[in-house]
């Protein structure tokens, strides 16, 4: 009669107060059966041990490292001497005779694997959900994903959780609540106990499936009751969502395979923000691909890149640098040429495909905006940023324009993010910042200004002796930075090695000249600040609210005033990074003294995020009005784009193709020279877009023999004029 019948196992984590209440309720219930109470303390709190031994000397106390709920229960089972195990959460309170009723039921029914009592709320009412069906892919998709949020009364979801039963008779279930489970120790050992790969969540479903495989059943009996306060320990952890997702993934991988595990985790991770993001992505893709085959811009410099990529594929010779910049003695990087060559390889040199490539990638960039900004500034700011970028006419135009500058906003965003991670103390991200600077250089030389942002933070960090900055002197960081930068700059380095480091020397001299000239104020007559200010204001209008200049400028002023206030108030790393980036980039733009659209993409993520922060503030103050106003902004921007700016500068490819057909008609198969005329014709690239189209559609190539037929091309007032012999 002295044999212990039931071992009550309680795993404690951050539930000190509830634990003592639970233990006291067990003792006060005066069970008529021989039992023991085992407390596995995942807190390893010395005060808990001392107080437990003082208040309840009969308790078996087991200190434990927090390796999860499953591991804690298994450890408790190893110390148990009872024939039956009763796994009990600490945030519970037992009714009188709960133990004896559970034990009586499990002894009298031969098919019982595990049994649980009815869970009661503190107000005396039964919990709405008591147990469930086995989690299967279909059940979980319809019951735990966004589908349930959209259609809460769907047939599968309504049956997954056990809600509608009379709670008067015992109920056979698939999965009993993990809050309180009684099981025979021999059965528990036979099935291998709890799977310790579950840190928390899904361990009871896994246990139930193993019980079911033995041919046994699981029950809930309403005559046995406990009060369950619910979720006390889980509220103590910030990573609870990640833990849930990991357990869910493991459960479905274990029982249904990797494919379903991936599908389930994807489906269940989608919440209201993710659903909103999905529709934003659809809108973004529509705006970026609408009539793109007719209206894609195709200027001369694009043609130059296209010809370079074509020659790379046809000759097998890999260019080490890109086309020349506006300074003919300085080359752009070769990355865009390589990307074009890759696209042409698979799509037979089709001139439209690069446009669809950048349009799709620009749409996908919005996903990265959401993910990265969410980590830095929260979901609200990230979803607003995504919407603003998706509907921004200037951002849309940029993504529809397959050019070496098109991908800069995406890589600028990555750069801001890695700076944030570096300043947060993850020193390895300094290496990624260096690598991204190299990548950005290979797309557009002017992005060197972003290096100033890194320099400012590095100097500040060293001055303040910040660990993340001091780590710069780590030999491994220096080595990996050197290797990473050398890798992404390899083509340019090879070019420089072959040409006496001409590119590097000229680029360095150019930067020094620009900085010195700006600081010293030389040739101020060449610097029209009003022109540049007007240019930036007009582009800001296209970026944020294209329909009205006054509204956009007012919003600009308000945004930066509020941002300055917020920066002073919160002093957070993301805000400082954005602030320093905006200042450095603006100074770089002003130093260049050239109002060029090629330098603008660096601004896009910065301006969008600053605007989103202001919108987020308005949402918190006037939620409904702010939502309607933001929707109106997006709608009007989309409307403006669709009606005014399908092409960046009236340089759409359809009219280029029409001009090319006229050239072919004029030449009638004869050899010819192609000559630019009028504004812009002084640049070497003026006719290169036409040359590419002539080659692609007609396998025609102009000559350089002055005695051949002369074909003149002039672009004037949005029209293209083709003439022969002047």
C-alpha positions as CSV (number, residue, x, y, z in Angstrom):
1,X,0.0,0.0,0.0
2,X,3.0,2.3,0.4
3,X,3.8,2.1,-3.4
4,X,3.5,5.4,-5.1
5,X,0.7,5.4,-7.6
6,X,1.0,8.8,-9.3
7,X,4.1,11.0,-9.8
8,X,3.0,14.6,-10.4
9,X,5.6,16.3,-12.6
10,X,5.7,20.1,-12.8
11,X,8.2,22.0,-15.0
12,X,8.8,25.5,-13.8
13,X,10.0,28.5,-15.9
14,X,9.3,32.1,-14.8
15,X,6.2,31.0,-12.9
16,X,7.4,31.3,-9.3
17,X,4.1,32.6,-7.8
18,X,1.9,30.2,-9.8
19,X,4.1,27.3,-8.9
20,X,3.6,27.7,-5.2
21,X,-0.2,28.1,-5.8
22,X,-0.3,25.0,-7.8
23,X,1.7,22.9,-5.3
24,X,-0.5,24.2,-2.5
25,X,-3.7,23.3,-4.4
26,X,-2.4,19.7,-4.8
27,X,-1.7,19.4,-1.1
28,X,-5.0,21.1,-0.1
29,X,-7.0,18.7,-2.4
30,X,-5.8,15.9,-0.1
31,X,-5.6,13.2,-2.7
32,X,-6.7,9.7,-1.4
33,X,-4.0,8.1,-3.5
34,X,-0.3,7.7,-2.8
35,X,1.6,10.3,-4.8
36,X,4.7,12.4,-5.1
37,X,5.3,15.9,-6.4
38,X,8.4,16.5,-8.6
39,X,9.3,20.0,-9.5
40,X,11.8,20.4,-12.4
41,X,13.1,23.9,-12.1
42,X,14.2,25.3,-15.5
43,X,14.8,28.6,-13.8
44,X,17.5,27.2,-11.4
45,X,16.4,29.9,-9.0
46,X,17.9,29.3,-5.6
47,X,15.1,31.2,-3.8
48,X,12.6,28.8,-5.4
49,X,14.4,25.8,-4.1
50,X,14.8,27.2,-0.6
51,X,11.2,28.3,-0.3
52,X,9.9,25.0,-1.7
53,X,11.9,23.0,0.7
54,X,10.8,25.2,3.6
55,X,7.1,25.3,2.7
56,X,6.7,21.8,1.2
57,X,9.5,19.6,2.5
58,X,8.0,16.5,0.8
59,X,8.6,18.0,-2.7
60,X,11.3,16.4,-4.9
61,X,13.2,19.4,-6.3
62,X,15.2,18.8,-9.5
63,X,17.3,21.8,-10.8
64,X,17.7,21.9,-14.5
65,X,19.1,23.9,-17.4
66,X,16.3,25.2,-19.5
67,X,16.4,22.9,-22.5
68,X,12.7,23.0,-23.1
69,X,9.4,21.7,-21.7
70,X,9.8,18.3,-23.2
71,X,13.3,17.7,-21.8
72,X,12.1,19.0,-18.4
73,X,9.2,16.6,-18.3
74,X,11.4,13.7,-19.4
75,X,13.9,14.5,-16.6
76,X,11.0,14.6,-14.1
77,X,9.9,11.1,-15.4
78,X,13.4,9.7,-14.7
79,X,13.0,10.7,-11.1
80,X,9.5,9.4,-10.8
81,X,8.6,6.3,-8.8
82,X,4.9,6.2,-9.5
83,X,3.1,3.7,-11.7
84,X,1.4,6.6,-13.4
85,X,2.8,10.0,-14.5
86,X,0.8,13.2,-14.3
87,X,2.4,16.1,-16.3
88,X,1.0,19.3,-14.9
89,X,1.6,23.0,-15.9
90,X,2.5,25.3,-12.9
91,X,-0.2,27.8,-13.9
92,X,-3.0,25.5,-12.7
93,X,-5.0,24.8,-9.6
94,X,-6.4,21.3,-8.8
95,X,-10.0,20.6,-7.8
96,X,-10.6,18.1,-5.0
97,X,-10.5,14.4,-6.2
98,X,-9.0,15.4,-9.6
99,X,-6.2,12.9,-9.3
100,X,-8.3,10.1,-8.0
101,X,-10.9,10.5,-10.8
102,X,-8.2,10.6,-13.5
103,X,-6.5,7.5,-12.0
104,X,-9.8,5.6,-11.7
105,X,-10.7,6.3,-15.4
106,X,-7.3,5.3,-16.7
107,X,-7.3,2.0,-14.7
108,X,-10.8,1.0,-15.6
109,X,-10.5,1.5,-19.4
110,X,-8.1,-0.8,-21.1
111,X,-7.7,1.3,-24.3
112,X,-6.5,4.5,-22.5
113,X,-3.2,5.9,-23.5
114,X,-3.5,9.3,-22.0
115,X,-6.2,11.2,-20.2
116,X,-6.7,14.9,-19.3
117,X,-9.1,16.7,-17.0
118,X,-11.4,19.4,-18.1
119,X,-9.7,22.8,-18.2
120,X,-11.7,25.5,-16.3
121,X,-11.2,29.3,-16.4
122,X,-10.7,31.3,-13.3
123,X,-14.4,32.4,-13.6
124,X,-15.5,28.8,-13.4
125,X,-16.4,28.4,-17.0
126,X,-14.9,25.8,-19.2
127,X,-12.2,26.8,-21.7
128,X,-13.6,27.2,-25.2
129,X,-11.0,24.9,-26.7
130,X,-10.2,21.6,-25.1
131,X,-8.1,19.3,-27.2
132,X,-8.0,19.0,-31.0
133,X,-7.9,16.7,-33.9
134,X,-4.4,15.6,-35.1
135,X,-2.6,18.5,-36.8
136,X,-2.5,17.4,-40.5
137,X,-1.4,19.6,-43.4
138,X,-4.9,20.3,-44.6
139,X,-6.3,20.9,-41.1
140,X,-3.6,23.3,-40.1
141,X,-3.7,25.2,-43.4
142,X,-7.4,25.8,-42.9
143,X,-7.3,26.3,-39.1
144,X,-4.1,28.0,-38.2
145,X,-3.2,30.1,-41.3
146,X,-4.5,33.3,-42.8
147,X,-7.3,31.2,-44.4
148,X,-8.9,30.9,-41.0
149,X,-8.6,34.6,-40.4
150,X,-10.3,35.3,-43.7
151,X,-12.9,32.5,-43.4
152,X,-13.2,31.6,-39.7
153,X,-16.2,29.4,-40.1
154,X,-14.8,27.2,-42.8
155,X,-15.8,23.5,-42.5
156,X,-12.3,22.1,-41.6
157,X,-11.4,24.8,-39.1
158,X,-14.7,24.5,-37.2
159,X,-14.0,20.8,-36.5
160,X,-10.3,21.1,-35.8
161,X,-10.6,22.5,-32.3
162,X,-13.0,20.6,-30.0
163,X,-15.5,23.2,-28.9
164,X,-19.0,21.9,-29.3
165,X,-19.6,19.0,-26.9
166,X,-21.7,18.8,-23.8
167,X,-18.7,18.5,-21.3
168,X,-20.7,16.0,-19.3
169,X,-19.4,12.7,-20.6
170,X,-15.9,11.5,-21.4
171,X,-14.7,12.4,-24.9
172,X,-12.3,10.5,-27.0
173,X,-9.9,12.9,-28.8
174,X,-6.9,12.8,-31.0
175,X,-4.8,15.3,-28.9
176,X,-5.4,16.0,-25.3
177,X,-4.4,19.4,-23.8
178,X,-0.7,19.5,-22.8
179,X,-1.6,21.4,-19.7
180,X,-2.4,18.3,-17.7
181,X,-1.8,14.7,-19.0
182,X,-1.9,11.5,-17.1
183,X,-0.3,8.4,-18.7
184,X,1.0,5.1,-17.4
185,X,4.7,5.2,-16.9
186,X,5.3,1.9,-18.8
187,X,3.5,3.3,-21.9
188,X,5.4,6.6,-21.6
189,X,8.7,4.8,-21.6
190,X,7.6,2.5,-24.4
191,X,6.9,5.4,-26.8
192,X,10.2,7.1,-25.8
193,X,8.6,9.9,-23.7
194,X,8.4,13.4,-25.1
195,X,10.5,14.2,-28.1
196,X,13.1,16.6,-26.8
197,X,13.5,18.3,-30.2
198,X,10.3,20.2,-29.3
199,X,11.5,23.0,-27.0
200,X,7.8,24.1,-26.6
201,X,4.6,23.5,-28.5
202,X,3.5,20.4,-30.5
203,X,5.0,18.1,-27.9
204,X,1.5,16.9,-26.8
205,X,0.4,16.3,-30.5
206,X,3.6,14.3,-31.1
207,X,3.0,12.3,-27.9
208,X,-0.6,11.6,-28.9
209,X,0.4,10.3,-32.3
210,X,2.9,7.9,-30.7
211,X,0.2,6.7,-28.3
212,X,-2.2,6.2,-31.2
213,X,0.4,4.1,-33.1
214,X,0.2,1.7,-30.1
215,X,-3.5,1.2,-30.8
216,X,-4.5,3.2,-27.7
217,X,-6.8,6.2,-27.3
218,X,-6.7,9.6,-25.6
219,X,-9.5,11.0,-23.5
220,X,-10.8,14.1,-21.7
221,X,-13.0,13.5,-18.7
222,X,-15.1,16.4,-17.5
223,X,-15.7,15.0,-14.0
224,X,-12.0,15.7,-13.3
225,X,-11.3,19.4,-13.4
226,X,-8.4,21.9,-13.0
227,X,-8.2,25.7,-13.2
228,X,-5.8,26.8,-15.9
229,X,-4.7,30.4,-15.9
230,X,-2.9,30.1,-19.2
231,X,0.3,31.2,-20.9
232,X,2.2,32.6,-17.9
233,X,5.6,31.3,-18.8
234,X,5.3,31.9,-22.6
235,X,4.6,35.6,-22.0
236,X,8.1,35.9,-20.5
237,X,9.8,35.1,-23.8
238,X,10.2,37.4,-26.8
239,X,11.2,34.6,-29.1
240,X,8.0,32.6,-28.5
241,X,6.8,33.0,-32.1
242,X,10.1,31.7,-33.4
243,X,9.9,28.7,-31.0
244,X,6.4,27.9,-32.2
245,X,7.5,28.0,-35.8
246,X,10.5,25.8,-35.2
247,X,8.3,23.2,-33.3
248,X,5.7,23.3,-36.0
249,X,8.3,22.8,-38.7
250,X,9.8,19.9,-36.9
251,X,6.4,18.2,-36.2
252,X,5.4,18.3,-39.9
253,X,8.8,17.3,-41.1
254,X,8.8,14.4,-38.8
255,X,5.3,13.1,-39.6
256,X,4.6,14.4,-43.1
257,X,8.0,15.2,-44.7
258,X,10.0,18.3,-45.6
259,X,7.7,19.5,-48.4
260,X,4.7,19.9,-46.1
261,X,6.8,21.3,-43.3
262,X,7.9,24.2,-45.6
263,X,4.4,24.7,-47.0
264,X,2.8,24.8,-43.5
265,X,5.4,27.2,-42.1
266,X,4.9,29.5,-45.0
267,X,1.1,29.4,-44.8
268,X,0.9,29.9,-41.1
269,X,3.4,32.8,-41.0
270,X,1.1,34.9,-43.1
271,X,-0.8,37.5,-40.9
272,X,-2.7,40.7,-41.7
273,X,0.6,42.5,-42.6
274,X,1.6,39.6,-44.9
275,X,-1.7,39.6,-46.6
276,X,-1.5,43.3,-47.1
277,X,2.0,42.9,-48.4
278,X,0.8,40.3,-50.9
279,X,-1.7,42.7,-52.4
280,X,0.9,45.5,-52.4
281,X,3.3,43.2,-54.4
282,X,0.5,42.5,-56.9
283,X,-0.1,46.2,-57.3
284,X,3.6,46.9,-57.7
285,X,4.0,44.2,-60.3
286,X,1.0,45.5,-62.3
287,X,2.4,49.1,-62.3
288,X,5.8,47.9,-63.3
289,X,4.8,45.7,-66.1
290,X,1.7,47.5,-67.6
291,X,2.3,48.0,-71.3
292,X,6.0,47.6,-70.7
293,X,6.5,46.1,-74.1
294,X,5.3,49.4,-75.7
295,X,6.6,52.0,-73.3
296,X,9.9,50.7,-71.9
297,X,12.5,53.5,-72.2
298,X,15.4,52.7,-74.4
299,X,18.0,55.5,-74.6
300,X,21.4,55.5,-76.2
301,X,23.4,54.5,-73.1
302,X,21.1,51.5,-72.7
303,X,21.9,50.5,-76.2
304,X,25.6,50.8,-75.4
305,X,25.3,48.4,-72.6
306,X,23.2,46.1,-74.8
307,X,25.8,46.1,-77.5
308,X,28.5,45.4,-75.0
309,X,26.6,42.4,-73.6
310,X,25.9,41.1,-77.1
311,X,29.6,41.3,-78.0
312,X,30.5,39.6,-74.8
313,X,28.3,36.6,-75.7
314,X,29.2,36.5,-79.4
315,X,33.0,37.0,-79.0
316,X,33.5,35.2,-75.7
317,X,35.5,38.2,-74.4
318,X,34.5,39.4,-71.0
319,X,34.7,43.2,-70.5
320,X,36.5,44.2,-67.4
321,X,34.7,47.6,-67.1
322,X,31.4,49.0,-68.3
323,X,30.7,51.9,-70.6
324,X,32.3,55.3,-70.0
325,X,30.6,57.6,-67.6
326,X,29.7,61.2,-68.5
327,X,33.5,61.7,-68.0
328,X,34.8,59.8,-71.0
329,X,38.0,59.0,-69.2
330,X,36.2,57.2,-66.4
331,X,34.3,53.8,-66.8
332,X,31.3,52.5,-65.0
333,X,31.6,49.0,-63.5
334,X,30.9,45.9,-65.6
335,X,28.1,44.3,-63.5
336,X,25.2,45.6,-65.6
337,X,26.9,44.3,-68.7
338,X,27.2,40.9,-67.1
339,X,23.6,40.8,-66.0
340,X,22.4,41.7,-69.5
341,X,24.6,39.0,-71.0
342,X,23.1,36.5,-68.6
343,X,19.6,37.5,-69.6
344,X,20.4,37.5,-73.3
345,X,21.9,34.1,-73.1
346,X,18.6,32.6,-72.1
347,X,16.2,34.9,-74.0
348,X,18.0,35.2,-77.3
349,X,19.0,38.9,-77.0
350,X,15.3,40.1,-76.7
351,X,15.6,43.8,-75.8
352,X,12.4,43.8,-73.7
353,X,13.4,41.0,-71.3
354,X,15.8,43.2,-69.2
355,X,12.9,45.6,-68.6
356,X,10.8,42.7,-67.3
357,X,13.7,41.6,-65.2
358,X,14.1,44.9,-63.5
359,X,10.3,45.3,-63.2
360,X,10.0,41.9,-61.4
361,X,13.1,42.5,-59.3
362,X,11.8,46.0,-58.4
363,X,8.5,44.4,-57.2
364,X,10.4,41.8,-55.2
365,X,12.5,44.6,-53.7
366,X,9.3,45.7,-51.9
367,X,9.4,42.3,-50.1
368,X,12.9,43.1,-48.9
369,X,11.8,46.6,-47.9
370,X,9.2,45.0,-45.7
371,X,11.5,42.4,-44.2
372,X,14.4,44.6,-43.5
373,X,12.6,47.7,-42.3
374,X,10.4,45.5,-40.1
375,X,13.4,44.4,-38.2
376,X,14.8,48.0,-37.9
377,X,11.6,50.0,-37.3
378,X,8.7,47.6,-36.9
379,X,5.9,46.2,-39.0
380,X,3.8,49.4,-39.3
381,X,6.7,51.5,-40.8
382,X,7.7,48.6,-43.0
383,X,4.3,48.0,-44.5
384,X,3.8,51.7,-45.1
385,X,7.2,51.9,-46.7
386,X,6.3,49.0,-49.0
387,X,3.1,50.7,-50.1
388,X,4.8,54.0,-50.7
389,X,7.5,52.4,-52.8
390,X,5.0,50.2,-54.7
391,X,3.0,53.3,-55.8
392,X,5.7,55.9,-56.1
393,X,5.8,57.1,-59.8
394,X,9.5,57.7,-59.7
395,X,10.2,54.3,-58.1
396,X,8.0,52.6,-60.7
397,X,9.7,54.5,-63.6
398,X,13.1,53.4,-62.2
399,X,12.1,49.7,-62.1
400,X,10.7,49.8,-65.6
401,X,14.0,51.3,-66.9
402,X,16.6,48.5,-67.4
403,X,19.8,50.5,-66.7
404,X,22.9,50.2,-64.6
405,X,21.3,52.4,-61.9
406,X,18.1,50.5,-61.6
407,X,19.2,48.1,-58.9
408,X,20.8,50.7,-56.8
409,X,17.8,51.3,-54.4
410,X,17.8,47.6,-53.5
411,X,21.5,47.4,-52.7
412,X,21.3,50.8,-50.9
413,X,18.6,49.2,-48.7
414,X,20.8,46.2,-48.0
415,X,23.7,48.6,-47.2
416,X,21.6,50.5,-44.6
417,X,20.5,47.2,-43.1
418,X,24.0,45.8,-42.7
419,X,25.1,49.1,-41.1
420,X,22.3,48.7,-38.6
421,X,23.3,45.1,-37.8
422,X,27.0,46.2,-37.4
423,X,26.1,49.0,-35.1
424,X,23.9,46.6,-33.1
425,X,27.1,44.7,-32.3
426,X,27.3,42.1,-35.0
427,X,30.8,42.9,-36.1
428,X,30.8,40.6,-39.1
429,X,28.4,42.9,-40.9
430,X,31.2,45.4,-41.4
431,X,32.6,43.0,-44.0
432,X,29.2,43.0,-45.7
433,X,29.1,46.8,-45.7
434,X,32.5,46.8,-47.5
435,X,31.3,44.2,-50.0
436,X,28.1,46.1,-50.7
437,X,30.1,49.3,-51.3
438,X,32.1,47.4,-54.0
439,X,28.9,46.1,-55.6
440,X,27.3,49.5,-55.6
441,X,30.5,51.0,-57.2
442,X,30.2,48.4,-60.0
443,X,26.7,49.7,-60.8
444,X,27.2,53.5,-60.5
445,X,30.4,55.4,-59.5
446,X,28.5,58.1,-57.7
447,X,27.4,55.6,-55.0
448,X,30.9,56.2,-53.5
449,X,29.1,58.8,-51.3
450,X,27.6,56.0,-49.3
451,X,31.2,55.2,-48.2
452,X,31.0,58.5,-46.3
453,X,28.2,57.1,-44.2
454,X,30.4,54.1,-43.1
455,X,33.3,56.5,-42.4
456,X,31.2,58.8,-40.2
457,X,30.0,55.9,-38.1
458,X,33.4,54.3,-37.9
459,X,35.1,57.5,-36.7
460,X,32.3,58.1,-34.2
461,X,32.4,54.6,-32.9
462,X,36.2,54.7,-32.5
463,X,36.0,58.0,-30.7
464,X,33.4,56.6,-28.3
465,X,35.3,53.3,-28.0
466,X,32.2,51.3,-29.2
467,X,32.8,47.6,-29.4
468,X,31.3,47.4,-32.9
469,X,33.7,50.0,-34.2
470,X,36.8,48.8,-32.3
471,X,36.3,45.4,-33.9
472,X,37.3,47.1,-37.1
473,X,40.9,46.4,-36.0
474,X,40.3,42.7,-35.7
475,X,42.6,41.0,-38.1
476,X,39.9,38.6,-39.3
477,X,37.6,41.5,-40.1
478,X,40.3,43.3,-42.0
479,X,41.2,40.1,-43.9
480,X,37.6,39.2,-44.8
481,X,36.9,42.8,-45.8
482,X,39.9,42.8,-48.1
483,X,39.0,39.4,-49.6
484,X,35.3,40.4,-50.0
485,X,36.1,43.7,-51.6
486,X,38.8,42.2,-53.9
487,X,36.3,39.5,-55.0
488,X,33.6,41.9,-56.1
489,X,36.1,44.3,-57.6
490,X,38.1,41.7,-59.4
491,X,37.2,42.7,-63.0
492,X,38.1,46.3,-62.3
493,X,41.3,45.3,-60.5
494,X,42.4,43.1,-63.5
495,X,41.6,46.1,-65.8
496,X,43.7,48.4,-63.6
497,X,46.6,45.9,-63.4
498,X,46.7,45.8,-67.2
499,X,46.4,49.6,-67.6
500,X,48.7,50.9,-64.9
501,X,45.9,51.3,-62.3
502,X,44.4,54.1,-64.5
503,X,40.8,53.6,-63.4
504,X,41.7,53.8,-59.7
505,X,44.0,56.8,-60.0
506,X,41.5,58.7,-62.1
507,X,38.6,57.9,-59.9
508,X,40.5,58.9,-56.8
509,X,41.6,62.1,-58.4
510,X,38.0,62.8,-59.5
511,X,36.7,62.3,-56.0
512,X,39.4,64.5,-54.4
513,X,38.7,67.2,-57.0
514,X,35.0,67.2,-56.4
515,X,35.4,67.4,-52.6
516,X,38.1,70.0,-52.7
517,X,36.2,72.1,-55.2
518,X,33.0,72.0,-53.1
519,X,34.8,72.9,-49.9
520,X,36.9,75.6,-51.4
521,X,34.0,77.1,-53.4
522,X,35.9,77.2,-56.7
523,X,34.1,78.0,-59.8
524,X,30.9,78.9,-57.9
525,X,29.5,80.3,-61.1
526,X,29.2,76.8,-62.4
527,X,27.2,75.8,-59.5
528,X,23.5,76.8,-59.7
529,X,22.1,75.8,-56.3
530,X,18.7,76.9,-57.4
531,X,18.7,74.6,-60.4
532,X,19.7,71.6,-58.3
533,X,17.2,72.5,-55.6
534,X,14.5,72.8,-58.2
535,X,15.6,69.5,-59.7
536,X,15.5,67.6,-56.4
537,X,12.1,69.1,-55.5
538,X,10.6,68.0,-58.8
539,X,11.9,64.5,-58.3
540,X,10.7,64.4,-54.7
541,X,7.3,65.2,-56.0
542,X,7.4,62.3,-58.4
543,X,8.7,60.1,-55.6
544,X,6.1,60.8,-52.9
545,X,3.0,62.7,-54.3
546,X,3.2,63.4,-58.0
547,X,-0.3,65.0,-58.3
548,X,0.5,68.2,-56.5
549,X,3.8,70.0,-55.9
550,X,2.7,72.1,-52.9
551,X,1.3,69.0,-51.1
552,X,4.5,67.0,-51.7
553,X,6.8,69.9,-50.5
554,X,4.6,70.4,-47.4
555,X,4.8,66.7,-46.6
556,X,8.6,66.8,-47.1
557,X,8.9,69.7,-44.7
558,X,6.6,68.0,-42.1
559,X,8.4,64.6,-42.5
560,X,11.9,66.0,-41.8
561,X,10.7,68.2,-38.9
562,X,9.0,65.2,-37.3
563,X,12.0,62.9,-38.1
564,X,14.3,65.4,-36.4
565,X,12.1,65.5,-33.4
566,X,12.0,61.7,-33.2
567,X,15.7,61.4,-33.7
568,X,16.3,63.8,-30.8
569,X,13.8,61.9,-28.6
570,X,14.6,58.3,-29.3
571,X,18.2,58.3,-30.5
572,X,17.9,54.9,-32.0
573,X,20.5,53.4,-34.4
574,X,18.2,53.0,-37.4
575,X,17.1,56.7,-37.2
576,X,20.8,57.8,-36.9
577,X,21.8,55.7,-39.9
578,X,18.9,57.1,-42.0
579,X,19.8,60.7,-40.9
580,X,23.5,60.4,-41.6
581,X,22.8,58.7,-44.9
582,X,20.4,61.4,-46.1
583,X,22.9,64.2,-45.2
584,X,26.0,62.5,-46.7
585,X,24.1,61.5,-49.9
586,X,22.7,65.0,-50.3
587,X,26.2,66.5,-49.8
588,X,27.5,64.1,-52.4
589,X,24.8,65.2,-54.8
590,X,25.5,68.8,-54.2
591,X,29.2,68.3,-54.6
592,X,28.7,66.7,-57.9
593,X,26.9,69.8,-59.1
594,X,25.0,67.9,-61.8
595,X,21.2,67.5,-61.6
596,X,21.2,64.0,-63.0
597,X,18.6,61.3,-62.6
598,X,21.4,58.7,-62.5
599,X,22.4,59.8,-59.0
600,X,18.9,59.7,-57.5
601,X,18.2,56.0,-56.8
602,X,20.4,56.2,-53.7
603,X,17.8,58.6,-52.2
604,X,14.8,56.3,-52.8
605,X,14.9,54.1,-49.7
606,X,15.9,56.9,-47.4
607,X,13.1,59.3,-48.5
608,X,10.5,56.5,-48.5
609,X,11.4,55.4,-44.9
610,X,11.4,59.0,-43.6
611,X,7.9,59.4,-45.1
612,X,6.7,56.1,-43.7
613,X,7.8,57.1,-40.2
614,X,5.6,60.3,-40.5
615,X,2.7,58.2,-41.8
616,X,3.1,55.8,-38.9
617,X,2.8,58.7,-36.5
618,X,-0.4,59.9,-38.2
619,X,-1.8,56.4,-38.0
620,X,-1.3,56.3,-34.2
621,X,-3.0,59.7,-33.8
622,X,-5.8,59.6,-36.4
623,X,-5.9,56.0,-37.6
624,X,-8.9,56.0,-39.9
625,X,-8.3,59.4,-41.5
626,X,-4.6,58.5,-41.9
627,X,-5.5,55.2,-43.6
628,X,-7.9,56.9,-46.0
629,X,-5.3,59.7,-46.8
630,X,-2.5,57.2,-47.4
631,X,-4.8,55.1,-49.7
632,X,-5.6,58.3,-51.5
633,X,-1.9,59.2,-51.9
634,X,-1.2,55.7,-53.3
635,X,-4.3,55.8,-55.6
636,X,-3.4,59.2,-57.0
637,X,0.2,58.3,-57.6
638,X,-0.8,55.2,-59.5
639,X,-3.4,57.2,-61.5
640,X,-0.7,59.8,-62.2
641,X,1.8,57.3,-63.4
642,X,-0.7,55.4,-65.6
643,X,-1.8,58.6,-67.3
644,X,1.4,60.5,-67.6
645,X,4.6,58.6,-67.1
646,X,4.6,55.2,-68.6
647,X,7.9,56.1,-70.1
648,X,10.6,58.1,-68.3
649,X,11.3,60.6,-71.0
650,X,9.2,59.8,-74.1
651,X,12.0,57.5,-75.2
652,X,9.9,54.4,-75.4
653,X,11.0,51.4,-77.3
654,X,8.0,51.2,-79.7
655,X,8.9,54.5,-81.3
656,X,12.5,53.4,-81.5
657,X,11.4,50.3,-83.3
658,X,9.3,52.4,-85.7
659,X,12.3,54.5,-86.5
660,X,14.4,51.4,-87.1
661,X,11.9,50.1,-89.6
662,X,12.1,53.4,-91.5
663,X,15.9,53.1,-91.5
664,X,15.7,49.7,-93.1
665,X,13.2,51.0,-95.6
666,X,15.5,53.9,-96.6
667,X,18.6,51.8,-97.0
668,X,17.0,49.0,-99.0
669,X,19.8,46.7,-98.1
670,X,22.6,49.2,-99.0
671,X,25.5,50.0,-96.7
672,X,24.9,53.1,-94.6
673,X,26.1,55.3,-91.9
674,X,24.0,56.2,-88.9
675,X,24.4,59.7,-87.7
676,X,22.9,61.6,-84.8
677,X,21.5,65.0,-85.2
678,X,20.4,67.8,-82.8
679,X,20.3,67.8,-79.0
680,X,22.3,64.9,-77.5
681,X,23.9,63.9,-80.7
682,X,27.3,65.0,-79.4
683,X,27.5,61.9,-77.2
684,X,28.9,58.7,-78.7
685,X,26.0,56.6,-77.4
686,X,23.3,58.7,-79.2
687,X,22.6,56.1,-81.9
688,X,23.6,52.9,-80.1
689,X,20.0,52.0,-79.1
690,X,19.0,52.1,-82.7
691,X,22.1,50.1,-83.7
692,X,21.1,47.3,-81.3
693,X,17.5,47.2,-82.6
694,X,18.7,47.2,-86.2
695,X,20.9,44.2,-85.3
696,X,18.3,42.3,-83.3
697,X,15.3,42.7,-85.7
698,X,17.1,43.0,-89.1
699,X,20.6,41.8,-88.6
700,X,21.6,45.1,-90.0
701,X,24.7,47.0,-89.0
702,X,25.8,50.5,-89.9
703,X,29.2,51.1,-91.3
704,X,31.8,53.9,-90.8
705,X,32.6,54.5,-94.4
706,X,31.8,58.2,-95.2
707,X,31.0,57.3,-98.8
708,X,28.0,55.2,-97.8
709,X,24.4,56.4,-97.6
710,X,23.9,58.7,-94.6
711,X,20.9,58.1,-92.3
712,X,20.2,60.9,-89.9
713,X,18.3,60.5,-86.6
714,X,17.0,63.5,-84.7
715,X,15.0,63.4,-81.5
716,X,13.0,66.6,-81.0
717,X,9.9,67.5,-79.0
718,X,9.1,63.9,-78.1
719,X,9.3,62.8,-81.8
720,X,11.9,60.9,-83.8
721,X,12.8,62.1,-87.2
722,X,14.6,59.8,-89.7
723,X,16.1,61.2,-92.9
724,X,18.6,60.3,-95.5
725,X,21.4,62.4,-96.9
726,X,20.4,65.2,-94.5
